[in-house]
Amino acid sequence: MQQIFNFIIRNSNRLLFLLLLGISLALTVQSHSYHRSKVISSANFLTGGVYERINRVNEYLNLRTENDELVLENARLKSLLFSKQDTAKLPLPDSVKGVKPQDIIVSKVIHNSYSTHENFITINSGANDGVKPDMGVINSLGIIGVIDDTSPRYATVVSILNMKSQINAKIKKSNHFGSLTWDGKSTGFVQLEDVPRLASIRKGDTIVTGGQSVIFPEGINIGTVDKIYIKKNTSYYVINVKLFNDMTNLGHVYIIKTKDREELINLENKEKNE
């Protein structure tokens, strides 16, 4: 306490000056509107800056709570997105000609291989959903493959990126047919073989399903002509087809129930055996 008194005594002149200066400034501000407005403006600027910094600190300190809330919200949205009930509400593709909505099963890819020569896809629909072997699988961009085997809740699909896959396809503008295969090289391209050299083909022409089988309806997109080769010692083309689909990134798919499929298969088998 004695040190405080000593400090005041030593600096009494300075403290008196500051006191008188403060009183004079207060009187000036009170008596002049211009000065008063400037002081208020400066005070608001200073307090606003302080409040802004305090708010930033509070926001930083509350980040943990906000993050926890975001995690819970994301979990809720994902549960809605991936639930079976919401998945079934996906819009059906418009490009499946002659196929009724009740003849399409909506499913989702849960495993997709594309790095071997015989690639398979697993989907989360099976026999309980009406899925059977040899049904065609597509999405909104084009064909995916053919159902190979089923369990009650799941099914495997022979991908079009499988060297054993053979699908009837054609050039959309000319209706010349061929067999769609894969040479095992690129995930973005398949090959249309045995197309007659009489066919008029140009780069960029669209390739679609041919409809000469019980698996896929006619006219489902596959891809576009990228390169054209002449098969050695034959009168046929081999066409390199750039796929519309990115086969390395698949989500929801549609399984097609072909009308009168079993009747057509039995008839074809009967003809082969005769």
Residue pairs with C-beta under 8 A, 6 or more apart in sequence:
8 15
28 35
29 35
29 36
29 39
30 36
80 86
82 108
87 106
87 108
87 252
88 106
90 106
90 252
92 101
92 104
92 106
92 254
93 104
93 138
93 139
93 140
93 254
95 140
95 219
95 220
95 221
96 104
96 138
96 217
96 220
96 254
96 256
97 217
97 218
97 219
98 217
98 218
99 217
99 256
99 257
103 256
103 257
103 258
103 259
104 254
104 255
104 256
104 257
105 125
105 129
105 130
105 131
105 254
105 255
105 257
106 125
106 252
106 253
106 254
106 255
107 123
107 124
107 125
107 129
107 131
107 137
107 155
107 252
107 253
107 254
107 255
108 123
108 124
108 125
108 251
108 252
108 253
109 121
109 122
109 123
109 250
109 251
109 252
109 253
110 122
110 123
110 124
110 154
111 121
111 122
112 119
112 121
112 122
112 159
112 247
112 248
112 250
113 119
113 120
113 121
113 159
114 159
114 161
114 187
114 247
114 248
117 162
117 163
117 184
118 162
118 163
118 164
119 159
119 161
119 162
120 148
120 156
120 157
120 158
120 159
120 162
121 137
121 144
121 145
121 156
121 157
121 159
121 250
122 154
122 155
122 156
122 157
123 131
123 137
123 154
123 155
123 156
123 157
123 253
123 255
124 153
124 154
125 131
125 153
125 154
125 155
125 255
126 150
126 151
126 152
126 153
126 154
126 155
127 150
127 151
127 152
127 155
128 152
128 153
129 153
130 257
131 147
131 150
131 155
131 255
132 147
132 150
133 147
133 148
133 149
133 150
134 146
134 147
134 214
134 215
134 261
134 265
135 146
135 147
135 215
135 255
135 256
135 257
135 258
136 143
136 146
136 147
136 215
136 216
136 217
136 220
136 255
136 256
136 258
137 143
137 144
137 145
137 146
137 147
137 157
137 253
137 254
137 255
137 256
138 144
138 216
138 220
138 253
138 254
138 256
139 245
139 250
139 251
139 252
139 253
139 254
141 221
141 244
141 245
142 220
142 221
142 222
142 223
142 243
142 244
142 245
143 160
143 167
143 209
143 216
143 220
143 221
143 222
143 245
144 157
144 159
144 160
144 245
144 247
144 250
144 253
145 157
145 158
145 159
145 160
145 162
145 165
146 157
146 158
146 165
146 167
146 215
147 155
147 156
147 157
147 158
147 255
148 155
148 156
148 157
148 158
149 155
149 156
150 156
155 255
158 164
158 165
159 165
159 247
160 167
160 180
160 182
160 190
160 243
160 247
161 182
161 187
161 190
161 247
162 182
163 181
163 182
163 183
163 184
165 180
165 181
165 182
166 179
166 180
166 181
167 179
167 180
167 209
167 213
167 215
167 216
168 177
168 179
168 180
168 209
168 210
168 211
168 212
168 213
168 216
169 177
169 178
169 179
169 180
169 192
169 207
169 208
169 209
169 210
169 222
170 176
170 177
170 178
170 207
170 208
170 209
170 210
171 192
171 195
171 199
171 201
171 205
171 206
171 207
171 225
172 205
172 206
172 207
172 208
172 219
173 200
173 205
173 206
174 199
174 200
174 201
176 195
176 196
176 198
176 199
176 201
177 195
177 210
177 212
178 192
178 193
178 194
178 195
178 237
178 239
179 192
179 193
179 194
180 190
180 191
180 192
180 193
180 207
180 222
180 241
181 190
181 191
181 192
181 193
182 190
182 191
183 191
187 247
187 248
188 242
188 243
188 246
188 247
189 223
189 226
189 240
189 241
189 242
189 243
190 222
190 223
190 241
190 243
191 238
191 239
191 240
191 241
192 207
192 237
192 238
192 239
192 241
193 231
193 236
193 238
193 239
194 231
194 236
195 201
195 236
195 237
195 238
195 239
196 235
196 236
196 237
197 230
197 235
197 236
197 237
199 237
201 225
201 228
201 237
201 239
202 225
203 224
203 225
203 226
203 227
203 228
204 224
204 225
205 224
205 225
206 221
206 223
206 224
206 225
207 222
207 223
207 224
207 225
207 239
207 241
208 218
208 219
208 220
208 221
208 222
209 216
209 217
209 218
209 219
209 220
209 222
210 218
211 217
211 218
211 219
214 258
214 261
214 264
214 265
215 256
215 258
216 256
217 256
217 258
221 244
222 241
222 243
222 244
223 241
223 242
223 243
223 244
223 245
224 241
224 242
224 244
225 239
225 240
225 241
225 242
226 239
226 240
226 241
226 242
227 239
227 240
228 237
228 238
228 239
228 240
229 237
229 238
229 239
229 240
230 236
230 237
230 238
231 237
231 238
258 264
